[in-house]
């Protein structure tokens, strides 16, 4: 299992801040997130960075068992 932490718009779209999901590739984990939370999260994920233990992952990149995956939408500075 991995720990997924949703931030800002991703947390709002998912309806939760944290959950446990099965490890796999970034694409597999993203698909599991969308299956669990729906199309609103899918639209937000298209703009998000995924960081597995602080390292950006995408596509076939592995998200190893025990990792923390942060789902980070773009942030505006000011």
C-alpha positions in Angstrom: 0.0 0.0 0.0 0.9 3.7 -0.4 -0.3 6.8 1.3 -1.8 9.3 -1.0 -2.0 12.9 0.2 -4.3 15.3 -1.7 -3.7 19.1 -1.5 -5.8 22.1 -2.4 -8.1 21.5 -5.5 -7.1 17.8 -5.5 -8.4 17.4 -2.0 -11.6 19.2 -2.8 -12.2 17.1 -5.9 -11.4 13.8 -4.0 -13.4 14.8 -1.0 -10.6 13.6 1.3 -7.1 14.6 2.3 -5.5 11.2 2.7 -6.1 7.6 1.7 -4.3 4.3 1.3 -4.1 2.7 -2.2 -2.2 -0.2 -3.8 1.3 0.5 -5.1 1.9 0.4 -8.8 2.9 2.8 -11.6 1.9 6.4 -11.5 -0.6 5.7 -14.2 -2.1 2.8 -12.3 -2.4 4.8 -9.1 -3.9 7.7 -10.9 -6.5 5.4 -12.5 -7.3 4.0 -9.0 -7.8 7.6 -7.7 -10.2 8.4 -10.5 -12.1 5.1 -10.1 -12.6 5.9 -6.4 -13.4 9.6 -6.7 -14.7 10.3 -10.2 -14.4 12.7 -13.1 -13.9 15.9 -11.1 -10.7 14.4 -9.7 -9.7 13.3 -13.2 -9.9 16.9 -14.5 -7.8 18.1 -11.6 -5.2 15.3 -12.0 -4.5 16.5 -15.5 -2.9 19.6 -14.0 -1.3 18.0 -11.0 2.3 17.0 -10.2 2.6 13.6 -8.5 5.6 13.3 -6.1 6.5 9.9 -4.6 8.6 10.5 -1.5 9.5 13.9 -3.0 10.4 12.7 -6.5 8.2 13.5 -9.5 6.6 10.4 -11.1 4.4 10.0 -14.2 3.2 7.3 -16.6 5.1 4.0 -16.0 7.3 5.4 -13.2 6.9 3.2 -10.1 5.2 4.3 -6.9 6.8 1.7 -4.6 5.0 0.0 -1.7 5.3 2.2 1.5 5.7 5.4 -0.5 3.9 8.7 0.2 2.4 10.1 -3.0 1.6 13.8 -2.9 -0.9 15.1 -5.4 0.0 18.8 -6.0 -2.1 21.1 -8.2 -0.4 24.2 -9.5 -0.1 26.9 -6.9 -0.3 30.6 -7.6 2.3 32.8 -5.9 1.9 36.3 -4.7 
